[in-house]
Structures are given as structure tokens and as C-alpha cells.
Amino acid sequence: MLESWELSVGALLEAMAQTVLTVQTRGQGLYEFTRDVLSWVQGQGVQDGLLTLFIRHTSASLLIQENADPEVQTDLRSYFHRLVPPTTDPSMGYLTHTYEGPDDMPAHIKAAMMPVSLSLPVRGGQPVLGTWQGIYVFEHRDAPHQRQVALHLAQG
């Protein structure tokens, strides 16, 4: 019985792959990294399965968003800046976590409002995305950062 279980665990481990991608940001905005994800998934040889992405930060988010018109990214950034302005804005005077800069606590709020993980089906060796969909890190801080996104691919 034990030998059968060991074979099953071995097969299960072979059906999974993980990596971490680093996305360099230059301040608040959306940074597409779809090509990096597609390249990694295609290199795994998995035809059908499930891809999970997780950003390892509390002041940035992950989004699937339109990648055809850059005005979409501009409008999203403007909308969230208006919704959650910096702590120097009088409307944000109730916040107490301000010692890491006027953009820090608003970044945490934005990250709490948006996804930090995504799940995508994989079919035919690539993530299933719509024609105009791209995978983005949404950076909520003003300064440049290196954001780490963990990828986990499970064969289905």
C-alpha cells in the first residue's frame, strides 16, 4: 500500500510547478507582465490546469485588465487616487499610520480593495485570457519597487 501512495505523491509533485516573477515598478500605476507569465507557463509543458498568481506585498495588487488602450490604465489610476487620496489630503486626516509617507496607508487601503491573487485556467498550454486582457501589477506606492509575484501551476 505504501508504494502505491509514494507513486501517487510523486506523480502529484510532477504535475505542479512554482516560480516567482519580479516586476519592476516606477511608482503608482499598472505594469503589465502577461508575456512573462505566458512564457513561464509555456515552458512548463502543462497543457491543461490551473494557474494561481499571488503578489507578496501589502501595498500593491494584481489585476486582469484591458491591455489595448493605455487610457484604461490612466483612468484606473486616477479613479483610485481620487477614491483614496494621500494622507496629506484633508479628507484623510483620520488615518493614524502616516509615518511611512503620505502614500503608504492609502496604498494599503487600495490593496485591501483589490485582488492580491488571481486564478486562471490553462488550456492548450497557455492561460485562458480574453482578446484584450492582460495581467498587471497595480502599484499603489509613489516610489519604484521590485514586486514579487508567486506563480503556482497545477496540472489538471
N, C-alpha and C positions, 0 to 999 in steps of 0.2 A: 504494500500500500504506500509506503514512504517513497519508493522510487517513482511511482505514478505522480505523486504530489510534487516531487522535485522537478520532474519533466514539465509539469503544468506551470510552475513558478518560472522556470527557465524560458518557456515559450511566452509567458506574460511579459517578462522583462525585455525580451527581444522585440515585443510589439509596442514598446514605449521608447520615446526619445525626449531629451530635455536639453535646453541651452539657455543662455542669457544673451540678449542683444543689448548693446549700448547705443542710445540715441542722444546725440549732442544737440542741446538746445541753445538758443541765443537770447533768451528772455521770453516773456509771455507770448503765446501763440501756438499754432498747431504745426506739428512736424510729422510729415508722412514717412513711414518706414515699411510700406507694403512690399516693396521689392526685396527688402532684406528677409521679411517673413516668407515670401514666396520661394526665394532661393533656398532658404534653410529647409522648408517643408519638402521641396522637390528633391533635395539631397538625401532625404531620409528613406526614400523608396517606399513610403506608405501610400497605398492607393486610396483607401477609404478609412476614415477615422474621425477623431475629434481633436481639434487644436485649442488649447487654452492659453491665453496670454494674461500675465499679471504684472503690473508695474509695482516696483518695490520702493515706493515713495509715498509720502502723505501730502505732497503739495503739487501733484501732477496727476493726470487722468489718462485713460485710454478711450478713444472714440473710433467708431466706424462712421465715416462722413464722406460727403461728396468730394471728389478729387478733380473735377473738371473745371470748375470756376473758382479761382482764388478768392473772389468776393465772399464766398460762403465762409471761409476761414476768418476773413476780416470781420464779417458781421457777427460770427460767433464770439470772437474775442471781444468785440465792442459790447455785445449784449451782456456777457458775463462780467465785464468791467463795470458796466452800469448797474447790474444787479448786485454785485458785491464790490464796492469801491475800496480803495486803500484805507487804512486806518486813519490817515490824515484827513479824510472826508468827515465833516461834522456829523453825518448820519451814522458813522461807525464809532462814535465816542463811547459806546457801552462796552466795547471789547477791552479785555484786560491783557491778553497775550500780544504785546506790542514790541517787546524788546528785541525781536529778530528782524525788525524792519516793517515798514508800513504795508508791504505786500505779503508778509508771511501768514498772518491769520486769515486774511481773505483767500489766500491760496489753499489753506486747509479747508475752509468752508466750501470752496469750489470743488475740491477733490471729494468732499463728502456728498456733494450733489450729483456727481458724475461717476461713471463706472471706473473702477480700478482693475477690473478683469473683463475679459471677453472670451466667448466660446464660439468657435467657427467649425462647421462641418468641413471635412476634407473629402473630396470626391475626385477621382481621376488624378490623384497625386498633387492636388492643389487646393488651398482654402476656397470655399464657395463664397464669392463676393459678387455683388451686383456690378453692372457695367461701369457705373460712376462711383463706386465705393472704394475708399482707401482706408488704411489702418493708420491712426495717428496717436502720437503722444500730445496731449494738451498740457503745455507747460503753463503753470499759474504763477511762477515767480519771475521777477524782473531780471535777475542775473542769469548768465549762462549756467547750465548744469549738464552733467552726464547722467542720463536717466537709464536705469537698468530695467529691462522688460524680460521676465522669465517666460519661456515657451515650453509647453508640455504637449507632446503629440502622442495620442493613444490610437493604435490601430483598431479598427472596428470590424 
